[in-house]
Amino acid sequence: MTETAQRTETASHPESPTGHVEGMNFYTRKWVRPEDLNANGSLFGGSLLRWIDEEAAIYAIIQLGNHRVVTKLISEINFQASARKGDLIEMGLIATHFGRTSLTMTARVRNMITRKSILTIEKIVFVGVDEDGTPIPHGYSTITYDRDRMPRPHAEPLPEKLPETRKGCAEASLRSTRRQPPR
Ligand SMILES: CC(C)(COP(=O)(O)OP(=O)(O)OC[C@H]1O[C@@H](n2cnc3c(N)ncnc32)[C@H](O)[C@@H]1OP(=O)(O)O)[C@@H](O)C(=O)NCCC(=O)NCCS
């Protein structure tokens, strides 16, 4: 089975010959800088994978409405072309399967100007977990293009009854906010 046929079959989103996957948004763009390069002077694969993993985590947080998500699996990674210093690249992700606790997505990276494909990953799986790292059901089955599932803000409100130790610093910070205007 040719790669194109296989790709069309596995993706639930039609893909054009230029590698564009229907419904995929390229939200994240990167400017390839010297610190992102390998010894050959092209973009280091590890840098690109770190950007993809972070982008996929943000996508999973938005889709699953849970800020505790972990990378479970990244399938074969096809580096199709190099990026050079100064290139502008963009990354796209789209969900291909909502499980009970997991989210599967596919990723594309391309040159922002030429649209030439740089990398494809068919399957990235993230899992939503609780504070103990145990997988928890997310209850979703469709993609949101909105921010309607965003989890509660990170900063937990200060507990009513502060433990003694923290009482000092909380009151100090409260005092600083209430400091009197200079006479
Ligand atoms: C992710 C993790 C919590 C899953 O634990 P687990 O014991 O495998 O849990 P489960 O067997 O219940 O699987 C959880 C989900 O992962 C999916 N999953 C497990 N193994 C998988 C695999 N090899 N491929 C695809 N999906 C897989 C399961 O299908 C399940 O999804 P579903 O609930 O939607 O059906 C655990 O493997 C883990 O902590 N891994 C390390 C995560 C990590 O630190 N990543 C790097 C830093 S973010």
The ligand as a MOL file (V3000), in Angstrom:
LIG
                    3D

  0  0  0     0  0            999 V3000
M  V30 BEGIN CTAB
M  V30 COUNTS 48 50 0 0 0
M  V30 BEGIN ATOM
M  V30 1 C -0.0400 7.8930 30.3400 0
M  V30 2 C -0.2010 6.9180 31.4870 0
M  V30 3 C -0.7350 7.6620 32.6880 0
M  V30 4 C -1.1960 5.8490 31.0100 0
M  V30 5 O -1.2010 4.8650 31.9930 0
M  V30 6 P -1.7030 3.4170 31.5830 0
M  V30 7 O -1.4770 2.5640 32.7470 0
M  V30 8 O -1.1590 3.0250 30.2620 0
M  V30 9 O -3.2650 3.7270 31.4720 0
M  V30 10 P -4.3420 3.0050 30.6090 0
M  V30 11 O -3.9480 1.6140 30.2660 0
M  V30 12 O -5.6370 3.2460 31.3450 0
M  V30 13 O -4.3310 3.8780 29.2610 0
M  V30 14 C -4.7350 5.2240 29.3230 0
M  V30 15 C -5.0770 5.6360 27.9030 0
M  V30 16 O -3.8860 5.5550 27.1200 0
M  V30 17 C -4.1590 4.7700 25.9700 0
M  V30 18 N -2.9490 4.0250 25.6560 0
M  V30 19 C -2.2330 3.2400 26.4940 0
M  V30 20 N -1.1750 2.7170 25.8330 0
M  V30 21 C -1.2570 3.1830 24.5590 0
M  V30 22 C -0.4680 3.0160 23.3840 0
M  V30 23 N 0.6370 2.2680 23.3920 0
M  V30 24 N -0.8500 3.6200 22.2510 0
M  V30 25 C -1.9530 4.4110 22.2290 0
M  V30 26 N -2.7460 4.6400 23.3050 0
M  V30 27 C -2.3910 4.0190 24.4460 0
M  V30 28 C -5.2520 3.8010 26.3740 0
M  V30 29 O -5.9280 3.3440 25.2350 0
M  V30 30 C -6.1050 4.7050 27.2480 0
M  V30 31 O -6.8850 5.5260 26.4050 0
M  V30 32 P -8.5220 5.5270 26.5190 0
M  V30 33 O -8.8540 5.6640 27.9680 0
M  V30 34 O -8.9090 6.7380 25.7560 0
M  V30 35 O -8.9580 4.2560 25.9080 0
M  V30 36 C 1.1460 6.2410 31.8770 0
M  V30 37 O 1.5370 5.4160 30.8120 0
M  V30 38 C 2.2230 7.2720 32.1290 0
M  V30 39 O 2.2210 7.9430 33.1650 0
M  V30 40 N 3.1650 7.4070 31.1760 0
M  V30 41 C 4.2320 8.4020 31.2900 0
M  V30 42 C 3.7060 9.7330 30.8080 0
M  V30 43 C 4.8380 10.7360 30.7680 0
M  V30 44 O 5.4730 10.9950 31.7540 0
M  V30 45 N 5.0510 11.3300 29.5520 0
M  V30 46 C 6.1900 12.2300 29.3240 0
M  V30 47 C 6.0940 13.5320 29.9300 0
M  V30 48 S 4.6420 14.4080 29.6370 0
M  V30 END ATOM
M  V30 BEGIN BOND
M  V30 1 1 1 2
M  V30 2 1 2 3
M  V30 3 1 2 4
M  V30 4 1 2 36
M  V30 5 1 4 5
M  V30 6 1 5 6
M  V30 7 2 6 7
M  V30 8 1 6 8
M  V30 9 1 6 9
M  V30 10 1 9 10
M  V30 11 2 10 11
M  V30 12 1 10 12
M  V30 13 1 10 13
M  V30 14 1 13 14
M  V30 15 1 14 15
M  V30 16 1 15 16
M  V30 17 1 15 30
M  V30 18 1 16 17
M  V30 19 1 17 18
M  V30 20 1 17 28
M  V30 21 1 18 19
M  V30 22 1 18 27
M  V30 23 2 19 20
M  V30 24 1 20 21
M  V30 25 1 21 22
M  V30 26 2 21 27
M  V30 27 1 22 23
M  V30 28 2 22 24
M  V30 29 1 24 25
M  V30 30 2 25 26
M  V30 31 1 26 27
M  V30 32 1 28 29
M  V30 33 1 28 30
M  V30 34 1 30 31
M  V30 35 1 31 32
M  V30 36 2 32 33
M  V30 37 1 32 34
M  V30 38 1 32 35
M  V30 39 1 36 37
M  V30 40 1 36 38
M  V30 41 2 38 39
M  V30 42 1 38 40
M  V30 43 1 40 41
M  V30 44 1 41 42
M  V30 45 1 42 43
M  V30 46 2 43 44
M  V30 47 1 43 45
M  V30 48 1 45 46
M  V30 49 1 46 47
M  V30 50 1 47 48
M  V30 END BOND
M  V30 END CTAB
M  END
